[in-house]
Amino acid sequence: MRACLTAILALAVAAPAMGNDTMAQLGTGGLVFVTNEQISMASEDLYISPTEVRVTYEFNNTSNEAQSILVAFPMPDIAGSGDFMVDVPIQHAEDEDVPPIKDPENLFGFATSFNGAPVDAELHQYAFSNNIDYSSLLRDMGVPLVPFGQLTADALGDVSDADAQRLLSLGLVFEMEFDAGNGWQTELVPLWTLRSTYSWEATFPPGMSDVVHTYRPSVGGTVATTFMPTGEAEQDARYAEYVDKYCVDDSLVTALGKREIKSDGYTNYPYVENWISYIWSTGNNWMGPIGKFTLTIDKGETDSLVSFCSEGVKKTGPTTFQMTATDWYPPYEQELEILLLNKVDWYDEQ
């Protein structure tokens, strides 16, 4: 049976309400290995915070010979849209709280090492629309494959009329009309989907080897607390979804209820939601279970709250929670979904 963890700490004073904007998160995961019956995973140490995912693997080559294996890190698909409301970490390149991502193609700041040495992984990127690969077409037009950002917008603005009509006819872009104060303008907006994977070939000598990889997670969220039950069918259905997805429990609901702020007929709570998804069901290509698995969730701030589904979780620090297991398999029925509630001072407590 799934256990619930809800870390409830002191709640603070509230402040004026903001709009209910929502930013979706992209689910990322671990490394994917070509199946090899000689390689077992002795341990995996998974650390997740709002600013970093760090995974340390220890592998055991049980044979007497070196094993060369293709290793890959699949990135989440990123789809273009006229309303690009998905969190992609490189968008926060100027954020002073986290290290900058310098490579515009390395959208998540991915890095890895093998037995202590940095790995120069090869990036494979493709642009798809209607399951057709249009990567070469876009490159020939000088258009970056990333379906958002100023570089892509500038490149689409520079294509010839014939190329623009070609992109429109293939459904790769649409025309957005707007008036920014200088009269009506038309802009081509990407609709294609970017698929990316990093890969390299690792040679595992007999015995133990370690792989460490890090990246910045995609953190979705909304500027409100949206799941509290109210007795209304639609809202209670959302609460049920959070119970299933994040193992939200009665203690969290009770704590938030004590800090509710009523104003002008509305009920608010002095927290905003953030969401992190970790895809752990796709990487189980090694021999047998993981010998020792450790999961550490770091909520980032001491006055934040966190809820996620796991068993045997213990508080290990002011912001960290940890579970360990032996002979562990990733659960295929549910990915790791993390709900963070971060305190804000947008409300004046009544």
N, C-alpha and C positions, 0 to 999 in steps of 0.2 A: 504494500500500500504506500502511496506517495505521502511523504510528510510535508508539512508546511513550515516555512521559516518566514517570520516577519520581525524585522528589527525595528522596535519602536523606541524612539528617543524623544528628548524634550522638543516640544513644538513651540514656535515663537509667534511673535505678534504679526498680524496680517496687514495688508495695504490695498490701494485702489485696484479694481479689476482691470484686466486687459482683454484683448480680443482672443477668441478661441482658435488660434492658428495651430495647425498640426503639421509636424514633420515626420515622415515615415522613415523607418530604419531598414537597412539592408542586412540580411543574415549572412554572416561569414562563419568560417569553421576552421578546421585544422588541415594538415597535409594529407594528401592522398597518395598511396603507394601502389605500384603494380604488385599484384599478389605474389608472394614468395613464401614457400613453405619452410624455408630455412631461417626466416627472420621472425623473432617474437618480440613483443614490446614488454620490456621489463618494468617500465614505469612511464607514467605521463603526469606532468604537473601543469595544470591549466589555471592561469591567473587572468581574471577579467575585471577591468575597471572602466569607468567612462572614458578614459584617455588611452588605455593600452590593453591589448590582449597579448599575453606571453605564454607560449607553450614550450615546455622542455620535455623531450622524449629521450628515453634510454632504450636502445634496441640491442638485442642479443642475436648475433649470427651464430646459430647452433651448429653450423657445419665447420669443416676444416679448411674451407676455401673461401676466398673473398667473393662477395655477391654484389654485382652491379645492378642497381635498381633505378628505374625512372621514378622520380619524386615530383609531385605537382602540388601547387596551391591554387585551387580555383577561386576566382573572385566572384562576387555576386553579379548577376546581370544588372545593367543600368539602362533603363529605358528612357528615351527622350520624351518630352512632353511640353506643352505650352505653359503648364503650371508645374515647374520642376520643384516638387516639395519632398524630395528624398535627401536624407543626410549623407553626403559624401565627404569624408574627412578632409580631403585636400581643399575643400571650400573654406576651411578654417585656417588657411596658411598664415594669416596674420594674428592668430590667437596667441596672446602672450603666455597663456597658461600651459601650453603644450609645445613640444619641439616642432619646428616647421617641416613640412614635406616639400623638398626641393625639386623633385622630379615630377613634372606635370603629368606623366603617364602612370606614375606610381600613386594611384589615387588614395590608397590606404596606408602609405608609408611602410610597405612590406619589407622586411629584412629577415635573413636567416643565416645560421652558421651550422657547420658540420664538424664535429670533433674540435670545436674551438676556433675554426677558421671561417671567415665570411664566405658565403656562397654567392657567386655571380650567376643568378638565375636568369633564364631567358623569358622575356615577356611575349606571350602570344595574344594578340588582340584581333577581334573580328567584329564587324558591324553587320547586323542581321535585320531584315525586315521581311515579314511573311515567310520566315524560315529560309530566306535566300541570303547568301553572303555577298554583301556589296562593299566589302573592305577595299578591294582594288579600285572600284569606281570612285569612291570618296578620296582615296589617296591620289589618284590621277587628277582629281579636281583640286588637290591641295587642301582638302577639308580634314581636320583631325577626326579620329574615330570616336572621341569622347563626345557624347550627345548633349553637352551643356558647356557653359563657360564662355568667356569673352573671346578666346582664340577661335573657337568654333563659330561663334556668331560673326566675327570679323571675316573669317574665311568664306562663310556662306554669303556674306554681303558682297564679296568680291567675285563670285562666280559669274560666268557669262549668262546672258538671257537664255541661251540654248541649254546650258547646263542646269540652270534653275528649272526650266520646264521639264528636263529629263528627271530631276530629283522629285518634282511634283508628280509626274506621271507614274513613278515607281512607288509612290507613297512613302518616300524617305523624309519628306518635309511637308509642312503646310504653311500657308501664308497667313501671318498675323498682321492685322491693320491696327494702328494705334496713333494717337495724337499726343506727343510729349511736349506740346507747346509751340512746335514749329510747323504745324500743319500735319495732315495725315501722311503716315509713312507705312511701308510694307516691309516686313521682315520674314525671312525663312527660318522656321523653327524645326529642329530635328525631331524625328519620330522613330528613328532606328534604335535598336538595342545593342549595347556594347557587351561583348562577352570576352573575358580576359582570364588567362591562366599563366602563372609562373611555373617553369619546369627546369629541372636539372637532373643529371645522372649522378647518383651517389654510389661509391664503392664501399661496402661494409666489410671490413676485415673480420676474421673469426673473433668471436668474443663481443665485448660491449662497445657501442658507439652512441654518441649523443647528437641530437638535432635540436636546435633552439630556433624558434621563429617568433617574430613580433609584428604587430601591425596595430593601427588605430581603428577602433571599432566604429561602425555607423550607429549613431545614437539618435533614435527618433524621439518624438515627444509632442506634448501639447501644453499650452499655457493655462492649465486648469487641472483639477482632480475630477475625472470624468466617470468613475465607476461606482460611486457610492449608491447603495440601494435606496429607492424612494417609495416603493410600493406601486410605481407605474410599470406597466408590462415591459415597455421598450428599455427603460433604464435598468430594471431588474435583470433583463436578459443580458445587458452589457456587464452587470456585476457577475452574473453566472459565468460569462466568458472569461473574466479576470480570475475568478476562482479556479477555473479549469486550466487556464494558460499560465498563471503566475502563482497559484496556490494562495491567493489572498484569503485571509482568515478573519474570524470574528474580532480578534484582538486589535487588528489594524483598523477595522471599521469602527470599533468602539473608541479607539484613541483619536481618530480623525473626527468622530462625532463630537467629542469633547471640545474640539477646537473649531467647530463650524462657526461661520460668520454670516449672519443674516442681514441683508440690506436690500431695500426696495423689492421685497418679495422673492429674492434669490438667496440661495445658500451656497456659499463658497468655502474653500478650505485653503490655508496658507501654504499650499504645495503645488508644484507642477510635476507632471509625469515625464519620465524618460524611459525608453525601452531599448534593450539590447538583446539581440538574437544570436545564438551560437549554434551552428549546424554541426552536430557531432555524429550523425548517423551515416555519413558518407565515407568516412576514412578508415573503416575497420577492414583493412586489407592485409593484415599481418597474421601470423600463425597464432591461434589461440586467443585467450582473453588478455587484457592488460594486467600485468602482474600486480602493480600498485598504482592506483589512480588517486590523484589529489586535485580537488577543485577549490580554488580560493576566489571569493567574490569580494571586491573592494568597492564599497558604495561611494567613496570619494570624500564626502563631507560627514563630520560627526553628527550633524543635525539632520541628515538625510535619512530616509527610510528605504528599506529594500525588501522585496518579496520574490521568491522563486521556489520552484519545486525541487526538492532533494530530500535525502534521508541522512540522518545522523549529523546534521550540521551543528557546528560549535562556533561561538564567537571567539576569535583569536586575537583581536586588537580593537582599537577605537572605531575602525571603519571596516574591518575584515571579518569574513565568515568562511568556514572551511569544512569540507567533508572529505573523508578518505574511504577507499574501498580496495579490496583485494580480488584478484581474478575477475575483473570488471569488464563488462561489455557496454558500449554506448547504447542507451535505450532507443529503440527504433520507433516507439509509439509517440514520442514527443521530444522535440528539440529543447535545448536549454533557453528558456525565455526569462528575462530578468526585468522586473519593474522597479524603477527608482523613483522615489518621491523626494524632490528637492525643495527645501524651504525657500519661500520668497516673502518679501515685505511689501506686496502690492496692495494689501487690504488694511484698512483701519479697523481694528477690532472694536466691536460695538459693546 
